[in-house]
Amino acid sequence: MRGTQIVFVLLWFLGVYVPASFCSNVTYDHRALVIDGKRRVLMSGSIHYPRSTPQMWPDLIQKSKDGGIDVIETYVFWNLHEPVRGQYNFEGRGDLVGFVKAVAAAGLYVHLRIGPYVCAEWNYGGFPLWLHFIAGIKFRTNNEPFKAEMKRFTAKIVDMMKQENLYASQGGPIILSQIENEYGNIDTHDARAAKSYIDWAASMATSLDTGVPWIMCQQANAPDPIINTCNSFYCDQFTPNSDNKPKMWTENWSGWFLAFGGAVPYRPVEDLAFAVARFFQRGGTFQNYYMYHGGTNFGRTTGGPFISTSYDYDAPIDEYGDIRQPKWGHLKDLHKAIKLCEEALIASDPTITSPGPNLETAVYKTGAVCSAFLANIGMSDATVTFNGNSYHLPGWSVSILPDCKNVVLNTAKVNTASMISSFATESLKEKVDSLDSSSSGWSWISEPVGISTPDAFTKSGLLEQINTTADRSDYLWYSLSIVYEDNAGDQPVLHIESLGHALHAFVNGKLAGSKAGSSGNAKVNVDIPITLVTGKNTIDLLSLTVGLQNYGAFYDTVGAGITGPVILKGLKNGSSVDLTSQQWTYQVGLQGEFVGLSSGNVGQWNSQSNLPANQPLTWYKTNFVAPSGSNPVAIDFTGMGKGEAWVNGQSIGRYWPTYISPNSGCTDSCNYRGTYSASKCLKNCGKPSQTLYHVPRAWLKPDSNTFVLFEESGGDPTKISFGTKQIESVCSHVTESHPPPVDTWNSNAESERKVGPVLSLECPYPNQAISSIKFASFGTPRGTCGNYNHGSCSSNRALSIVQKACIGSSSCNIGVSINTFGNPCRGVTKSLAVEAACT
């Protein structure tokens, strides 16, 4: 962490907060949000405070500001803040006020999405489980018990913000608040009650007198004065439900979330930039990236079910807090280009024309000021004549002309360097305690199979899991004893049906089989061949959840667990025994959870004999030395099965490296042209959905750290390794036809021609310099970063010119022209491709 960030964090924790100079009046009209009497073009980015650590917040916020972001948008997570009714938590990653103040300290605005339903791939959609047990309650509809609780929590959050003078009306950073969330997606399930509920929610919110506008996203019938907004991959065609409301985009999905068992989604920056430019082309003035930094689902915060621990989202700032290039840089250029048009954008509505098939122009004009957007929404390149000039438009791109003459940026032409990153893994550096004589450095405790805690209870029949555990644990034991009379030829099979999400079946203390659902279908239906002994047999079923449902109409009623039937089949003469309604004994959670093994400070840890590997239901512990340096850290769980892990008592989340993604459907190079969807661009097929798990630097001590994990299905902890993130290469590929860098914009055409396109490289970390040029070619190079090749023509001077300009410097700029490199092939558009290493 840089010195200035350390100072800021220290001041913040000491309670020192000097607010930036903010507005006092926020309203809106049909064109834009109006801040202190002036319409504004605003770029926003979502950062969810619990998905990173407070120590990371200042850097994440500053990187957002450096990327051209004006507003930080976040949900408010009810179940994080009120885990028990009336008992509040606003500490650590839950320090909402601290997060808002950190944004203010950077001089940015805040959009506070109170909800309090958030979806967000967050456990139970953000609702606390105790809400489910209130008599007569029905979520998110015209239900008095629910409305009373929703109003109480919303008012609590609003009052907290007011107490700290954080609303813009008080001189603070919060310029917008949201009530409800994507309710329009489900309100048809109960239309009449839904309309009453939405009207009530709007009235309740505005009655709290925040002094700033309220919004509802994906709510076409949001009543005045609530602004209805768009969430989608594309919102250029969105129209507000009133001519008096601005066109706003609250969720522009920068990528997509990852599910255990799924391939990794990504979204090409050319398409994302195209979507943003199209939105502003067609009248938008506020757009938000969901996510700008996705972060990590620490602990048991994932929803879904089956959402992964990583919530990277292919965002401009990655899960670990590093800038993702070229996405961050290209969007930064885009933001600058759009802001160059701001004077015209806020003054008028666009005049939109179509000069040809799949072509569209939009002109904003006020007095002598004129800005234009030229769009090609087809797949093929095209040429458009505009104001007497000819412009080449790649397919699926938008050119931005701040002066209606000169192109400052085309969304398909990326000037920003890209990066190849990797995790340099190293074996766990154990710090072996003097009391630990294990040669491996690991100690362990076996979790008992079946019932082992004093709060177990017996009931007839099979209980639904969420109602039974209240989500105090992922785990619920179902235990039963049966008497079996051996019959020759019997082939007993245990048939189990479950609402999900996964289960392990034990017979007489031995694991007989396991089965998991998927993100598309959480239910489990399995036949497990078993071996029984003559006489008494014990059947122990461990049912587990992998994050609770977070989306859909009345999702709280979906349920989980082994609801049956459970049938013992394959008995004498093909007969079977239905075990469903028998007397089952239940235990919520694990004995290790009950006694607090995750801290590593309790329990009789065994280190005196051979370390058990590939054994289910095992707790492991070791002490380790943190990797040196300041680069991001992750643990590689390859070799383990499924479970949860803790570092110094902090849960880094659920791990599941054995859940493999499908073998097909992936592409290393996704064509950005054409409509994007969550399944269009995927990578990592046929591999574990997630092997690397983020460990925030703030959770690590320099020397001795305690690492505890609970392994459900069996693994070898000695195969676990630590990784530190490294940047292998910095690359850029710029053509002669690229516009000059946005920073050099000058409406004087002669000045533009003098500058020309420029290839820029910059080392990603402080105190680094370019140490070598791995590849350089001017002519017709092909390929992508890490895999460039010379084309049919190449300047023999390119490598030496680039080496001279770049080696030894932290950054370099090289003009992309024949004046620099000569002309190796006439009559073709040439380009410069460079791959460099930084040390």
Summary of the structure (lengths in Angstrom):
residues: 839
radius of gyration: 29.1
end to end distance: 18.2
largest distance: 96.3
contacts: 2928
relative contact order: 0.10
helix: 21%
strand: 32%
